[in-house]
Amino acid sequence: MFELFKSDKNDKFYFNLKANNGQVILASQAYESKAGASNGINSVKENCAEDGKFERKTASNGKFHFNLKSGNGQIVGTSQMYASEAGMENGIESVKKHAPEADIKDSTV
């Protein structure tokens, strides 16, 4: 499920893609408007099927994470840190599996 929300700290909009267990598997960047965040969700749904849109990264501490990029190359979502490369790949597979049909819970209303 996608959760769309507005931060109390900076009045910007964000979304998280959560797994069935409630764990965040993809978090968005900040958006100035709710419409921008909604477009970001649509971009995740459209781009997650293409493996080439996932940018796999290794942090300086040796942990693994990934970014999902849109058609124009902008990052639309970032994963959590994973202890192993296999964990990161499982996260990518989870996004591919869950995002296309995920419902949107709008916490801004």
NUKEDREN-612089 format. One record per atom (N, C-alpha, C): z, y, x; atom name; residue number from 1; residue in three letters. Coordinates in Angstrom, 1 decimal, padded with zeros to 4 digits. Example, Ala and Ser with C-alpha at 12.3 -4.5 7.8 and 13.67 -1.06 7.14 Angstrom:
{zz:007.8; yy:-005.7; xx:013.2; atome:N; num:1; residu:ALA}
{zz:007.8; yy:-004.5; xx:012.3; atome:CA; num:1; residu:ALA}
{zz:007.8; yy:-003.3; xx:013.2; atome:C; num:1; residu:ALA}
{zz:007.1; yy:-002.2; xx:012.8; atome:N; num:2; residu:SER}
{zz:007.1; yy:-001.1; xx:013.7; atome:CA; num:2; residu:SER}
{zz:007.9; yy:000.0; xx:012.9; atome:C; num:2; residu:SER}
***
This chain:
{zz:000.0; yy:-001.2; xx:000.8; atome:N; num:1; residu:MET}
{zz:000.0; yy:000.0; xx:000.0; atome:CA; num:1; residu:MET}
{zz:000.0; yy:001.2; xx:000.9; atome:C; num:1; residu:MET}
{zz:-000.8; yy:002.2; xx:000.4; atome:N; num:2; residu:PHE}
{zz:-000.7; yy:003.5; xx:001.1; atome:CA; num:2; residu:PHE}
{zz:000.4; yy:004.4; xx:000.4; atome:C; num:2; residu:PHE}
{zz:001.2; yy:005.0; xx:001.2; atome:N; num:3; residu:GLU}
{zz:002.1; yy:006.0; xx:000.7; atome:CA; num:3; residu:GLU}
{zz:001.7; yy:007.4; xx:001.2; atome:C; num:3; residu:GLU}
{zz:001.5; yy:008.2; xx:000.2; atome:N; num:4; residu:LEU}
{zz:001.1; yy:009.6; xx:000.5; atome:CA; num:4; residu:LEU}
{zz:002.3; yy:010.5; xx:000.3; atome:C; num:4; residu:LEU}
{zz:002.6; yy:011.3; xx:001.3; atome:N; num:5; residu:PHE}
{zz:003.8; yy:012.1; xx:001.1; atome:CA; num:5; residu:PHE}
{zz:003.7; yy:013.5; xx:001.9; atome:C; num:5; residu:PHE}
{zz:004.6; yy:014.4; xx:001.5; atome:N; num:6; residu:LYS}
{zz:004.6; yy:015.7; xx:002.1; atome:CA; num:6; residu:LYS}
{zz:005.9; yy:015.8; xx:002.9; atome:C; num:6; residu:LYS}
{zz:005.8; yy:016.2; xx:004.2; atome:N; num:7; residu:SER}
{zz:007.0; yy:016.3; xx:005.0; atome:CA; num:7; residu:SER}
{zz:007.8; yy:017.6; xx:004.7; atome:C; num:7; residu:SER}
{zz:009.1; yy:017.4; xx:004.6; atome:N; num:8; residu:ASP}
{zz:010.0; yy:018.6; xx:004.4; atome:CA; num:8; residu:ASP}
{zz:010.1; yy:019.4; xx:005.6; atome:C; num:8; residu:ASP}
{zz:009.8; yy:018.8; xx:006.7; atome:N; num:9; residu:LYS}
{zz:010.0; yy:019.6; xx:008.0; atome:CA; num:9; residu:LYS}
{zz:008.9; yy:020.6; xx:008.3; atome:C; num:9; residu:LYS}
{zz:007.6; yy:020.3; xx:007.9; atome:N; num:10; residu:ASN}
{zz:006.6; yy:021.2; xx:008.2; atome:CA; num:10; residu:ASN}
{zz:005.6; yy:021.5; xx:007.1; atome:C; num:10; residu:ASN}
{zz:005.9; yy:021.0; xx:005.9; atome:N; num:11; residu:ASP}
{zz:005.1; yy:021.2; xx:004.7; atome:CA; num:11; residu:ASP}
{zz:003.6; yy:020.6; xx:004.9; atome:C; num:11; residu:ASP}
{zz:003.5; yy:019.7; xx:005.7; atome:N; num:12; residu:LYS}
{zz:002.2; yy:019.0; xx:005.9; atome:CA; num:12; residu:LYS}
{zz:002.2; yy:017.7; xx:005.2; atome:C; num:12; residu:LYS}
{zz:001.0; yy:017.2; xx:004.9; atome:N; num:13; residu:PHE}
{zz:000.8; yy:015.9; xx:004.2; atome:CA; num:13; residu:PHE}
{zz:000.5; yy:014.8; xx:005.2; atome:C; num:13; residu:PHE}
{zz:001.0; yy:013.6; xx:004.9; atome:N; num:14; residu:TYR}
{zz:000.8; yy:012.4; xx:005.7; atome:CA; num:14; residu:TYR}
{zz:000.6; yy:011.2; xx:004.8; atome:C; num:14; residu:TYR}
{zz:000.1; yy:010.1; xx:005.4; atome:N; num:15; residu:PHE}
{zz:000.1; yy:008.8; xx:004.7; atome:CA; num:15; residu:PHE}
{zz:000.5; yy:007.7; xx:005.7; atome:C; num:15; residu:PHE}
{zz:001.1; yy:006.7; xx:005.1; atome:N; num:16; residu:ASN}
{zz:001.4; yy:005.5; xx:005.8; atome:CA; num:16; residu:ASN}
{zz:000.7; yy:004.3; xx:005.1; atome:C; num:16; residu:ASN}
{zz:000.2; yy:003.4; xx:005.8; atome:N; num:17; residu:LEU}
{zz:-000.3; yy:002.1; xx:005.3; atome:CA; num:17; residu:LEU}
{zz:000.8; yy:001.1; xx:005.5; atome:C; num:17; residu:LEU}
{zz:001.4; yy:000.5; xx:004.5; atome:N; num:18; residu:LYS}
{zz:002.5; yy:-000.4; xx:004.7; atome:CA; num:18; residu:LYS}
{zz:002.1; yy:-001.8; xx:004.3; atome:C; num:18; residu:LYS}
{zz:002.6; yy:-002.7; xx:005.1; atome:N; num:19; residu:ALA}
{zz:002.4; yy:-004.2; xx:004.8; atome:CA; num:19; residu:ALA}
{zz:003.3; yy:-004.6; xx:003.6; atome:C; num:19; residu:ALA}
{zz:003.1; yy:-005.8; xx:003.1; atome:N; num:20; residu:ASN}
{zz:003.8; yy:-006.2; xx:001.9; atome:CA; num:20; residu:ASN}
{zz:005.3; yy:-006.2; xx:002.2; atome:C; num:20; residu:ASN}
{zz:005.8; yy:-006.4; xx:003.4; atome:N; num:21; residu:ASN}
{zz:007.2; yy:-006.3; xx:003.7; atome:CA; num:21; residu:ASN}
{zz:007.7; yy:-004.9; xx:003.9; atome:C; num:21; residu:ASN}
{zz:006.9; yy:-003.9; xx:003.7; atome:N; num:22; residu:GLY}
{zz:007.3; yy:-002.5; xx:003.8; atome:CA; num:22; residu:GLY}
{zz:007.2; yy:-001.9; xx:005.2; atome:C; num:22; residu:GLY}
{zz:006.8; yy:-002.7; xx:006.1; atome:N; num:23; residu:GLN}
{zz:006.6; yy:-002.2; xx:007.5; atome:CA; num:23; residu:GLN}
{zz:005.4; yy:-001.3; xx:007.6; atome:C; num:23; residu:GLN}
{zz:005.5; yy:-000.2; xx:008.3; atome:N; num:24; residu:VAL}
{zz:004.4; yy:000.7; xx:008.5; atome:CA; num:24; residu:VAL}
{zz:003.4; yy:000.1; xx:009.5; atome:C; num:24; residu:VAL}
{zz:002.2; yy:-000.1; xx:009.1; atome:N; num:25; residu:ILE}
{zz:001.2; yy:-000.7; xx:010.1; atome:CA; num:25; residu:ILE}
{zz:000.2; yy:000.4; xx:010.6; atome:C; num:25; residu:ILE}
{zz:000.1; yy:001.5; xx:009.8; atome:N; num:26; residu:LEU}
{zz:-000.8; yy:002.6; xx:010.3; atome:CA; num:26; residu:LEU}
{zz:-000.2; yy:003.9; xx:009.7; atome:C; num:26; residu:LEU}
{zz:-000.1; yy:004.9; xx:010.6; atome:N; num:27; residu:ALA}
{zz:000.4; yy:006.2; xx:010.2; atome:CA; num:27; residu:ALA}
{zz:-000.6; yy:007.3; xx:010.5; atome:C; num:27; residu:ALA}
{zz:-000.7; yy:008.2; xx:009.6; atome:N; num:28; residu:SER}
{zz:-001.7; yy:009.3; xx:009.7; atome:CA; num:28; residu:SER}
{zz:-001.3; yy:010.4; xx:010.6; atome:C; num:28; residu:SER}
{zz:-002.2; yy:011.2; xx:010.9; atome:N; num:29; residu:GLN}
{zz:-001.9; yy:012.5; xx:011.5; atome:CA; num:29; residu:GLN}
{zz:-001.5; yy:013.5; xx:010.4; atome:C; num:29; residu:GLN}
{zz:-001.1; yy:014.7; xx:010.8; atome:N; num:30; residu:ALA}
{zz:-000.8; yy:015.7; xx:009.8; atome:CA; num:30; residu:ALA}
{zz:-002.0; yy:016.3; xx:009.1; atome:C; num:30; residu:ALA}
{zz:-001.9; yy:016.6; xx:007.9; atome:N; num:31; residu:TYR}
{zz:-003.0; yy:017.2; xx:007.1; atome:CA; num:31; residu:TYR}
{zz:-002.5; yy:018.5; xx:006.5; atome:C; num:31; residu:TYR}
{zz:-003.3; yy:019.5; xx:006.4; atome:N; num:32; residu:GLU}
{zz:-002.9; yy:020.8; xx:005.8; atome:CA; num:32; residu:GLU}
{zz:-002.8; yy:020.7; xx:004.3; atome:C; num:32; residu:GLU}
{zz:-003.6; yy:019.8; xx:003.7; atome:N; num:33; residu:SER}
{zz:-003.6; yy:019.7; xx:002.2; atome:CA; num:33; residu:SER}
{zz:-003.5; yy:018.2; xx:001.8; atome:C; num:33; residu:SER}
{zz:-003.1; yy:018.1; xx:000.5; atome:N; num:34; residu:LYS}
{zz:-003.0; yy:016.7; xx:-000.1; atome:CA; num:34; residu:LYS}
{zz:-004.4; yy:016.1; xx:-000.1; atome:C; num:34; residu:LYS}
{zz:-005.4; yy:017.0; xx:-000.4; atome:N; num:35; residu:ALA}
{zz:-006.8; yy:016.5; xx:-000.5; atome:CA; num:35; residu:ALA}
{zz:-007.3; yy:015.9; xx:000.9; atome:C; num:35; residu:ALA}
{zz:-006.9; yy:016.6; xx:001.9; atome:N; num:36; residu:GLY}
{zz:-007.2; yy:016.1; xx:003.3; atome:CA; num:36; residu:GLY}
{zz:-006.6; yy:014.8; xx:003.6; atome:C; num:36; residu:GLY}
{zz:-005.3; yy:014.6; xx:003.2; atome:N; num:37; residu:ALA}
{zz:-004.7; yy:013.3; xx:003.4; atome:CA; num:37; residu:ALA}
{zz:-005.3; yy:012.2; xx:002.5; atome:C; num:37; residu:ALA}
{zz:-005.7; yy:012.6; xx:001.3; atome:N; num:38; residu:SER}
{zz:-006.4; yy:011.6; xx:000.4; atome:CA; num:38; residu:SER}
{zz:-007.8; yy:011.2; xx:001.1; atome:C; num:38; residu:SER}
{zz:-008.5; yy:012.2; xx:001.6; atome:N; num:39; residu:ASN}
{zz:-009.7; yy:011.9; xx:002.3; atome:CA; num:39; residu:ASN}
{zz:-009.5; yy:011.0; xx:003.5; atome:C; num:39; residu:ASN}
{zz:-008.3; yy:011.2; xx:004.2; atome:N; num:40; residu:GLY}
{zz:-008.0; yy:010.3; xx:005.3; atome:CA; num:40; residu:GLY}
{zz:-007.8; yy:008.9; xx:004.9; atome:C; num:40; residu:GLY}
{zz:-007.1; yy:008.7; xx:003.7; atome:N; num:41; residu:ILE}
{zz:-006.9; yy:007.3; xx:003.2; atome:CA; num:41; residu:ILE}
{zz:-008.3; yy:006.7; xx:002.9; atome:C; num:41; residu:ILE}
{zz:-009.2; yy:007.5; xx:002.3; atome:N; num:42; residu:ASN}
{zz:-010.5; yy:007.0; xx:002.0; atome:CA; num:42; residu:ASN}
{zz:-011.3; yy:006.6; xx:003.3; atome:C; num:42; residu:ASN}
{zz:-011.0; yy:007.4; xx:004.3; atome:N; num:43; residu:SER}
{zz:-011.7; yy:007.1; xx:005.6; atome:CA; num:43; residu:SER}
{zz:-011.2; yy:005.8; xx:006.2; atome:C; num:43; residu:SER}
{zz:-009.8; yy:005.5; xx:006.1; atome:N; num:44; residu:VAL}
{zz:-009.3; yy:004.3; xx:006.5; atome:CA; num:44; residu:VAL}
{zz:-009.9; yy:003.1; xx:005.8; atome:C; num:44; residu:VAL}
{zz:-010.0; yy:003.2; xx:004.5; atome:N; num:45; residu:LYS}
{zz:-010.6; yy:002.2; xx:003.7; atome:CA; num:45; residu:LYS}
{zz:-012.1; yy:001.9; xx:004.0; atome:C; num:45; residu:LYS}
{zz:-012.8; yy:003.0; xx:004.4; atome:N; num:46; residu:GLU}
{zz:-014.2; yy:002.8; xx:004.7; atome:CA; num:46; residu:GLU}
{zz:-014.4; yy:002.3; xx:006.1; atome:C; num:46; residu:GLU}
{zz:-013.6; yy:002.7; xx:007.1; atome:N; num:47; residu:ASN}
{zz:-013.8; yy:002.4; xx:008.5; atome:CA; num:47; residu:ASN}
{zz:-013.1; yy:001.1; xx:009.0; atome:C; num:47; residu:ASN}
{zz:-012.2; yy:000.6; xx:008.3; atome:N; num:48; residu:CYS}
{zz:-011.3; yy:-000.5; xx:008.8; atome:CA; num:48; residu:CYS}
{zz:-012.1; yy:-001.8; xx:008.9; atome:C; num:48; residu:CYS}
{zz:-013.2; yy:-001.9; xx:008.3; atome:N; num:49; residu:ALA}
{zz:-013.9; yy:-003.2; xx:008.4; atome:CA; num:49; residu:ALA}
{zz:-014.7; yy:-003.3; xx:009.7; atome:C; num:49; residu:ALA}
{zz:-014.9; yy:-002.2; xx:010.4; atome:N; num:50; residu:GLU}
{zz:-015.6; yy:-002.2; xx:011.7; atome:CA; num:50; residu:GLU}
{zz:-014.7; yy:-002.3; xx:012.8; atome:C; num:50; residu:GLU}
{zz:-014.7; yy:-003.5; xx:013.5; atome:N; num:51; residu:ASP}
{zz:-013.8; yy:-003.6; xx:014.7; atome:CA; num:51; residu:ASP}
{zz:-014.0; yy:-002.6; xx:015.7; atome:C; num:51; residu:ASP}
{zz:-015.2; yy:-002.1; xx:015.9; atome:N; num:52; residu:GLY}
{zz:-015.5; yy:-001.0; xx:016.9; atome:CA; num:52; residu:GLY}
{zz:-014.8; yy:000.3; xx:016.6; atome:C; num:52; residu:GLY}
{zz:-014.3; yy:000.5; xx:015.4; atome:N; num:53; residu:LYS}
{zz:-013.6; yy:001.7; xx:015.0; atome:CA; num:53; residu:LYS}
{zz:-012.1; yy:001.7; xx:015.5; atome:C; num:53; residu:LYS}
{zz:-011.7; yy:000.5; xx:015.9; atome:N; num:54; residu:PHE}
{zz:-010.3; yy:000.4; xx:016.4; atome:CA; num:54; residu:PHE}
{zz:-010.3; yy:000.6; xx:017.9; atome:C; num:54; residu:PHE}
{zz:-009.5; yy:001.6; xx:018.3; atome:N; num:55; residu:GLU}
{zz:-009.3; yy:001.9; xx:019.8; atome:CA; num:55; residu:GLU}
{zz:-008.0; yy:001.3; xx:020.2; atome:C; num:55; residu:GLU}
{zz:-008.1; yy:000.2; xx:021.0; atome:N; num:56; residu:ARG}
{zz:-007.0; yy:-000.5; xx:021.5; atome:CA; num:56; residu:ARG}
{zz:-006.4; yy:000.2; xx:022.8; atome:C; num:56; residu:ARG}
{zz:-005.1; yy:000.4; xx:022.9; atome:N; num:57; residu:LYS}
{zz:-004.5; yy:001.2; xx:024.0; atome:CA; num:57; residu:LYS}
{zz:-003.3; yy:000.5; xx:024.5; atome:C; num:57; residu:LYS}
{zz:-003.0; yy:000.8; xx:025.8; atome:N; num:58; residu:THR}
{zz:-001.8; yy:000.3; xx:026.4; atome:CA; num:58; residu:THR}
{zz:-001.0; yy:001.6; xx:026.8; atome:C; num:58; residu:THR}
{zz:000.2; yy:001.7; xx:026.4; atome:N; num:59; residu:ALA}
{zz:001.0; yy:002.9; xx:026.8; atome:CA; num:59; residu:ALA}
{zz:001.6; yy:002.7; xx:028.2; atome:C; num:59; residu:ALA}
{zz:002.1; yy:003.8; xx:028.7; atome:N; num:60; residu:SER}
{zz:002.6; yy:003.8; xx:030.1; atome:CA; num:60; residu:SER}
{zz:003.8; yy:002.8; xx:030.2; atome:C; num:60; residu:SER}
{zz:004.5; yy:002.5; xx:029.1; atome:N; num:61; residu:ASN}
{zz:005.6; yy:001.6; xx:029.2; atome:CA; num:61; residu:ASN}
{zz:005.2; yy:000.1; xx:029.0; atome:C; num:61; residu:ASN}
{zz:003.9; yy:-000.1; xx:029.0; atome:N; num:62; residu:GLY}
{zz:003.3; yy:-001.5; xx:028.9; atome:CA; num:62; residu:GLY}
{zz:003.2; yy:-002.0; xx:027.5; atome:C; num:62; residu:GLY}
{zz:003.6; yy:-001.2; xx:026.5; atome:N; num:63; residu:LYS}
{zz:003.5; yy:-001.7; xx:025.1; atome:CA; num:63; residu:LYS}
{zz:002.0; yy:-001.3; xx:024.6; atome:C; num:63; residu:LYS}
{zz:001.7; yy:-002.0; xx:023.5; atome:N; num:64; residu:PHE}
{zz:000.3; yy:-001.9; xx:023.0; atome:CA; num:64; residu:PHE}
{zz:000.3; yy:-001.2; xx:021.6; atome:C; num:64; residu:PHE}
{zz:-000.8; yy:-000.4; xx:021.4; atome:N; num:65; residu:HIS}
{zz:-001.0; yy:000.2; xx:020.1; atome:CA; num:65; residu:HIS}
{zz:-002.4; yy:000.5; xx:019.9; atome:C; num:65; residu:HIS}
{zz:-002.8; yy:000.9; xx:018.7; atome:N; num:66; residu:PHE}
{zz:-004.2; yy:001.2; xx:018.4; atome:CA; num:66; residu:PHE}
{zz:-004.3; yy:002.4; xx:017.5; atome:C; num:66; residu:PHE}
{zz:-005.5; yy:003.0; xx:017.6; atome:N; num:67; residu:ASN}
{zz:-005.9; yy:004.1; xx:016.7; atome:CA; num:67; residu:ASN}
{zz:-007.1; yy:003.6; xx:015.9; atome:C; num:67; residu:ASN}
{zz:-007.2; yy:004.0; xx:014.7; atome:N; num:68; residu:LEU}
{zz:-008.4; yy:003.8; xx:013.9; atome:CA; num:68; residu:LEU}
{zz:-009.2; yy:005.1; xx:013.8; atome:C; num:68; residu:LEU}
{zz:-010.4; yy:005.1; xx:014.2; atome:N; num:69; residu:LYS}
{zz:-011.2; yy:006.3; xx:014.2; atome:CA; num:69; residu:LYS}
{zz:-012.2; yy:006.3; xx:013.0; atome:C; num:69; residu:LYS}
{zz:-012.5; yy:007.5; xx:012.6; atome:N; num:70; residu:SER}
{zz:-013.5; yy:007.7; xx:011.5; atome:CA; num:70; residu:SER}
{zz:-014.9; yy:007.6; xx:012.1; atome:C; num:70; residu:SER}
{zz:-015.9; yy:007.8; xx:011.2; atome:N; num:71; residu:GLY}
{zz:-017.3; yy:007.8; xx:011.6; atome:CA; num:71; residu:GLY}
{zz:-017.6; yy:008.9; xx:012.6; atome:C; num:71; residu:GLY}
{zz:-016.9; yy:010.0; xx:012.6; atome:N; num:72; residu:ASN}
{zz:-017.2; yy:011.1; xx:013.5; atome:CA; num:72; residu:ASN}
{zz:-016.3; yy:011.0; xx:014.8; atome:C; num:72; residu:ASN}
{zz:-015.5; yy:009.9; xx:014.9; atome:N; num:73; residu:GLY}
{zz:-014.7; yy:009.7; xx:016.1; atome:CA; num:73; residu:GLY}
{zz:-013.3; yy:010.3; xx:016.1; atome:C; num:73; residu:GLY}
{zz:-013.0; yy:010.9; xx:015.0; atome:N; num:74; residu:GLN}
{zz:-011.6; yy:011.5; xx:014.9; atome:CA; num:74; residu:GLN}
{zz:-010.6; yy:010.4; xx:014.5; atome:C; num:74; residu:GLN}
{zz:-009.4; yy:010.5; xx:015.1; atome:N; num:75; residu:ILE}
{zz:-008.4; yy:009.5; xx:014.8; atome:CA; num:75; residu:ILE}
{zz:-007.8; yy:009.7; xx:013.4; atome:C; num:75; residu:ILE}
{zz:-007.9; yy:008.7; xx:012.5; atome:N; num:76; residu:VAL}
{zz:-007.3; yy:008.8; xx:011.2; atome:CA; num:76; residu:VAL}
{zz:-006.0; yy:008.1; xx:011.0; atome:C; num:76; residu:VAL}
{zz:-005.7; yy:007.2; xx:011.9; atome:N; num:77; residu:GLY}
{zz:-004.4; yy:006.5; xx:011.9; atome:CA; num:77; residu:GLY}
{zz:-004.0; yy:005.9; xx:013.2; atome:C; num:77; residu:GLY}
{zz:-002.7; yy:005.8; xx:013.4; atome:N; num:78; residu:THR}
{zz:-002.2; yy:005.3; xx:014.6; atome:CA; num:78; residu:THR}
{zz:-001.1; yy:004.2; xx:014.3; atome:C; num:78; residu:THR}
{zz:-001.1; yy:003.1; xx:015.0; atome:N; num:79; residu:SER}
{zz:-000.2; yy:002.1; xx:014.8; atome:CA; num:79; residu:SER}
{zz:001.1; yy:002.3; xx:015.4; atome:C; num:79; residu:SER}
{zz:002.1; yy:001.4; xx:015.1; atome:N; num:80; residu:GLN}
{zz:003.3; yy:001.4; xx:015.8; atome:CA; num:80; residu:GLN}
{zz:003.1; yy:000.8; xx:017.2; atome:C; num:80; residu:GLN}
{zz:004.1; yy:000.7; xx:018.0; atome:N; num:81; residu:MET}
{zz:004.0; yy:000.1; xx:019.3; atome:CA; num:81; residu:MET}
{zz:004.3; yy:-001.4; xx:019.2; atome:C; num:81; residu:MET}
{zz:003.6; yy:-002.2; xx:019.9; atome:N; num:82; residu:TYR}
{zz:003.7; yy:-003.7; xx:019.9; atome:CA; num:82; residu:TYR}
{zz:004.1; yy:-004.1; xx:021.3; atome:C; num:82; residu:TYR}
{zz:005.0; yy:-005.1; xx:021.3; atome:N; num:83; residu:ALA}
{zz:005.4; yy:-005.7; xx:022.6; atome:CA; num:83; residu:ALA}
{zz:004.3; yy:-006.5; xx:023.3; atome:C; num:83; residu:ALA}
{zz:003.4; yy:-007.1; xx:022.5; atome:N; num:84; residu:SER}
{zz:002.4; yy:-007.9; xx:023.0; atome:CA; num:84; residu:SER}
{zz:001.0; yy:-007.5; xx:022.5; atome:C; num:84; residu:SER}
{zz:000.0; yy:-007.9; xx:023.3; atome:N; num:85; residu:GLU}
{zz:-001.4; yy:-007.6; xx:022.8; atome:CA; num:85; residu:GLU}
{zz:-001.7; yy:-008.4; xx:021.6; atome:C; num:85; residu:GLU}
{zz:-001.2; yy:-009.6; xx:021.5; atome:N; num:86; residu:ALA}
{zz:-001.4; yy:-010.4; xx:020.3; atome:CA; num:86; residu:ALA}
{zz:-000.8; yy:-009.8; xx:019.0; atome:C; num:86; residu:ALA}
{zz:000.4; yy:-009.1; xx:019.2; atome:N; num:87; residu:GLY}
{zz:001.0; yy:-008.4; xx:018.1; atome:CA; num:87; residu:GLY}
{zz:000.1; yy:-007.3; xx:017.6; atome:C; num:87; residu:GLY}
{zz:-000.5; yy:-006.6; xx:018.6; atome:N; num:88; residu:MET}
{zz:-001.4; yy:-005.5; xx:018.2; atome:CA; num:88; residu:MET}
{zz:-002.6; yy:-006.0; xx:017.5; atome:C; num:88; residu:MET}
{zz:-003.2; yy:-007.1; xx:017.9; atome:N; num:89; residu:GLU}
{zz:-004.3; yy:-007.7; xx:017.3; atome:CA; num:89; residu:GLU}
{zz:-004.0; yy:-008.1; xx:015.9; atome:C; num:89; residu:GLU}
{zz:-002.8; yy:-008.6; xx:015.7; atome:N; num:90; residu:ASN}
{zz:-002.3; yy:-009.0; xx:014.3; atome:CA; num:90; residu:ASN}
{zz:-002.2; yy:-007.7; xx:013.4; atome:C; num:90; residu:ASN}
{zz:-001.8; yy:-006.6; xx:014.0; atome:N; num:91; residu:GLY}
{zz:-001.7; yy:-005.4; xx:013.3; atome:CA; num:91; residu:GLY}
{zz:-003.1; yy:-004.9; xx:012.8; atome:C; num:91; residu:GLY}
{zz:-004.0; yy:-005.0; xx:013.7; atome:N; num:92; residu:ILE}
{zz:-005.4; yy:-004.6; xx:013.4; atome:CA; num:92; residu:ILE}
{zz:-005.9; yy:-005.5; xx:012.3; atome:C; num:92; residu:ILE}
{zz:-005.7; yy:-006.8; xx:012.4; atome:N; num:93; residu:GLU}
{zz:-006.1; yy:-007.7; xx:011.3; atome:CA; num:93; residu:GLU}
{zz:-005.5; yy:-007.4; xx:010.0; atome:C; num:93; residu:GLU}
{zz:-004.2; yy:-007.0; xx:010.0; atome:N; num:94; residu:SER}
{zz:-003.5; yy:-006.6; xx:008.8; atome:CA; num:94; residu:SER}
{zz:-004.1; yy:-005.4; xx:008.2; atome:C; num:94; residu:SER}
{zz:-004.5; yy:-004.4; xx:009.0; atome:N; num:95; residu:VAL}
{zz:-005.1; yy:-003.2; xx:008.4; atome:CA; num:95; residu:VAL}
{zz:-006.5; yy:-003.6; xx:007.8; atome:C; num:95; residu:VAL}
{zz:-007.3; yy:-004.4; xx:008.5; atome:N; num:96; residu:LYS}
{zz:-008.5; yy:-004.9; xx:008.0; atome:CA; num:96; residu:LYS}
{zz:-008.4; yy:-005.6; xx:006.6; atome:C; num:96; residu:LYS}
{zz:-007.3; yy:-006.4; xx:006.5; atome:N; num:97; residu:LYS}
{zz:-007.1; yy:-007.2; xx:005.3; atome:CA; num:97; residu:LYS}
{zz:-006.6; yy:-006.4; xx:004.2; atome:C; num:97; residu:LYS}
{zz:-005.6; yy:-005.5; xx:004.4; atome:N; num:98; residu:HIS}
{zz:-004.9; yy:-004.8; xx:003.4; atome:CA; num:98; residu:HIS}
{zz:-005.4; yy:-003.5; xx:002.9; atome:C; num:98; residu:HIS}
{zz:-006.0; yy:-002.7; xx:003.9; atome:N; num:99; residu:ALA}
{zz:-006.4; yy:-001.3; xx:003.5; atome:CA; num:99; residu:ALA}
{zz:-007.5; yy:-001.2; xx:002.5; atome:C; num:99; residu:ALA}
{zz:-008.5; yy:-002.0; xx:002.5; atome:N; num:100; residu:PRO}
{zz:-009.6; yy:-001.8; xx:001.6; atome:CA; num:100; residu:PRO}
{zz:-009.2; yy:-001.8; xx:000.1; atome:C; num:100; residu:PRO}
{zz:-008.3; yy:-002.6; xx:-000.3; atome:N; num:101; residu:GLU}
{zz:-007.9; yy:-002.8; xx:-001.7; atome:CA; num:101; residu:GLU}
{zz:-006.5; yy:-002.2; xx:-002.0; atome:C; num:101; residu:GLU}
{zz:-005.9; yy:-001.5; xx:-001.0; atome:N; num:102; residu:ALA}
{zz:-004.5; yy:-001.1; xx:-001.1; atome:CA; num:102; residu:ALA}
{zz:-004.4; yy:000.0; xx:-002.2; atome:C; num:102; residu:ALA}
{zz:-003.4; yy:-000.1; xx:-003.0; atome:N; num:103; residu:ASP}
{zz:-003.0; yy:001.0; xx:-003.9; atome:CA; num:103; residu:ASP}
{zz:-002.5; yy:002.2; xx:-003.2; atome:C; num:103; residu:ASP}
{zz:-002.4; yy:003.3; xx:-003.9; atome:N; num:104; residu:ILE}
{zz:-001.9; yy:004.5; xx:-003.3; atome:CA; num:104; residu:ILE}
{zz:-000.7; yy:005.0; xx:-004.1; atome:C; num:104; residu:ILE}
{zz:000.5; yy:005.0; xx:-003.4; atome:N; num:105; residu:LYS}
{zz:001.7; yy:005.6; xx:-004.1; atome:CA; num:105; residu:LYS}
{zz:001.8; yy:007.0; xx:-003.6; atome:C; num:105; residu:LYS}
{zz:001.7; yy:007.9; xx:-004.6; atome:N; num:106; residu:ASP}
{zz:001.7; yy:009.4; xx:-004.3; atome:CA; num:106; residu:ASP}
{zz:003.2; yy:009.9; xx:-004.5; atome:C; num:106; residu:ASP}
{zz:003.8; yy:010.1; xx:-003.4; atome:N; num:107; residu:SER}
{zz:005.2; yy:010.6; xx:-003.4; atome:CA; num:107; residu:SER}
{zz:005.3; yy:012.1; xx:-003.5; atome:C; num:107; residu:SER}
{zz:004.1; yy:012.8; xx:-003.6; atome:N; num:108; residu:THR}
{zz:004.1; yy:014.3; xx:-003.7; atome:CA; num:108; residu:THR}
{zz:004.3; yy:014.8; xx:-005.1; atome:C; num:108; residu:THR}
{zz:004.2; yy:013.9; xx:-006.1; atome:N; num:109; residu:VAL}
{zz:004.3; yy:014.4; xx:-007.5; atome:CA; num:109; residu:VAL}
{zz:005.7; yy:014.3; xx:-008.0; atome:C; num:109; residu:VAL}
***
